[in-house]
Amino acid sequence: MISLYEVLFFRSPTQYSSLHLTWKEKLRQLDLPGVFVLIPAIVGLILALQWGGSTYAWSDPKVIVLLVIVIVLIVIFAVIQWWQQDNATVPPRVFLQT
């Protein structure tokens, strides 16, 4: 059982701190290519799902092309995540857990 003392005076274990990194190193840790691919993929998927069946038919070329573009962007995102490894937005080790 956790005591009140442990709750009030908790000290986290020392870890590698990002306080000592330069702004270039911090920027390099961000997954900017992944973000620039993921956001259009999400927007395209939402737009295709919104248009399909209400504004346009599901068989309309606008909806089909938009869904194909979304699939291509998701594949590109997956490749970027595999390439970035631990610096990725969604690290591959998350998907490989059993």
C-alpha positions as CSV (number, residue, x, y, z in Angstrom):
1,M,0.0,0.0,0.0
2,I,1.2,3.5,-0.8
3,S,1.8,5.8,2.1
4,L,0.9,9.4,2.3
5,Y,4.5,10.3,2.5
6,E,5.2,8.5,-0.8
7,V,2.4,10.4,-2.5
8,L,3.4,13.9,-1.2
9,F,7.1,13.5,-1.7
10,F,7.3,11.4,-4.8
11,R,10.6,11.8,-6.7
12,S,10.6,10.3,-10.2
13,P,13.6,8.3,-11.3
14,T,16.2,10.3,-13.2
15,Q,15.8,10.0,-16.9
16,Y,17.4,11.5,-20.0
17,S,16.1,15.0,-19.9
18,S,15.2,17.0,-23.0
19,L,16.2,20.2,-21.0
20,H,19.8,19.8,-22.1
21,L,19.0,19.5,-25.8
22,T,19.4,22.3,-28.3
23,W,16.4,23.4,-30.3
24,K,17.7,21.7,-33.4
25,E,17.9,18.4,-31.5
26,K,14.4,18.9,-30.1
27,L,13.1,19.6,-33.6
28,R,14.8,16.5,-34.9
29,Q,12.9,14.4,-32.3
30,L,9.6,15.5,-33.8
31,D,8.0,13.4,-36.5
32,L,7.3,16.2,-38.9
33,P,7.1,14.0,-42.0
34,G,4.7,11.7,-40.3
35,V,2.5,14.6,-39.1
36,F,2.5,16.2,-42.6
37,V,1.2,12.9,-44.0
38,L,-1.2,11.9,-41.3
39,I,-3.2,15.1,-41.1
40,P,-4.2,15.1,-44.8
41,A,-5.0,11.4,-44.6
42,I,-7.4,12.0,-41.7
43,V,-8.9,15.1,-43.3
44,G,-9.3,13.2,-46.6
45,L,-11.0,10.2,-44.8
46,I,-13.4,12.4,-43.0
47,L,-14.2,14.3,-46.2
48,A,-14.8,11.1,-48.2
49,L,-17.0,9.6,-45.5
50,Q,-19.0,12.9,-45.3
51,W,-19.4,13.1,-49.1
52,G,-20.1,9.4,-49.7
53,G,-23.8,8.7,-49.8
54,S,-25.0,12.2,-49.0
55,T,-23.4,14.8,-51.4
56,Y,-22.1,12.3,-53.9
57,A,-22.8,8.6,-54.6
58,W,-20.3,6.1,-53.2
59,S,-19.4,5.2,-56.8
60,D,-18.7,8.8,-57.7
61,P,-15.1,9.3,-58.9
62,K,-14.5,12.1,-56.4
63,V,-15.2,9.8,-53.5
64,I,-13.3,6.9,-54.9
65,V,-10.2,9.0,-55.8
66,L,-10.3,10.5,-52.3
67,L,-10.4,7.1,-50.6
68,V,-7.5,5.9,-52.8
69,I,-5.4,8.9,-51.9
70,V,-6.2,8.3,-48.2
71,I,-5.0,4.7,-48.5
72,V,-1.8,5.8,-50.2
73,L,-1.2,8.4,-47.5
74,I,-1.7,5.8,-44.8
75,V,0.8,3.5,-46.4
76,I,3.3,6.3,-46.7
77,F,2.6,7.1,-43.0
78,A,3.3,3.5,-42.1
79,V,6.6,3.6,-44.0
80,I,7.6,6.8,-42.3
81,Q,6.8,5.3,-38.9
82,W,8.9,2.2,-39.6
83,W,11.8,4.5,-40.8
84,Q,11.6,6.8,-37.7
85,Q,11.5,3.9,-35.2
86,D,11.4,5.3,-31.6
87,N,11.1,8.9,-32.8
88,A,7.9,8.2,-34.7
89,T,4.5,9.5,-33.8
90,V,3.3,5.9,-33.4
91,P,6.5,3.8,-32.8
92,P,6.4,0.3,-34.5
93,R,7.0,-1.4,-31.2
94,V,3.5,-0.4,-30.2
95,F,2.0,-2.5,-33.0
96,L,4.4,-5.4,-32.5
97,Q,3.4,-6.0,-28.9
98,T,1.5,-9.2,-28.3
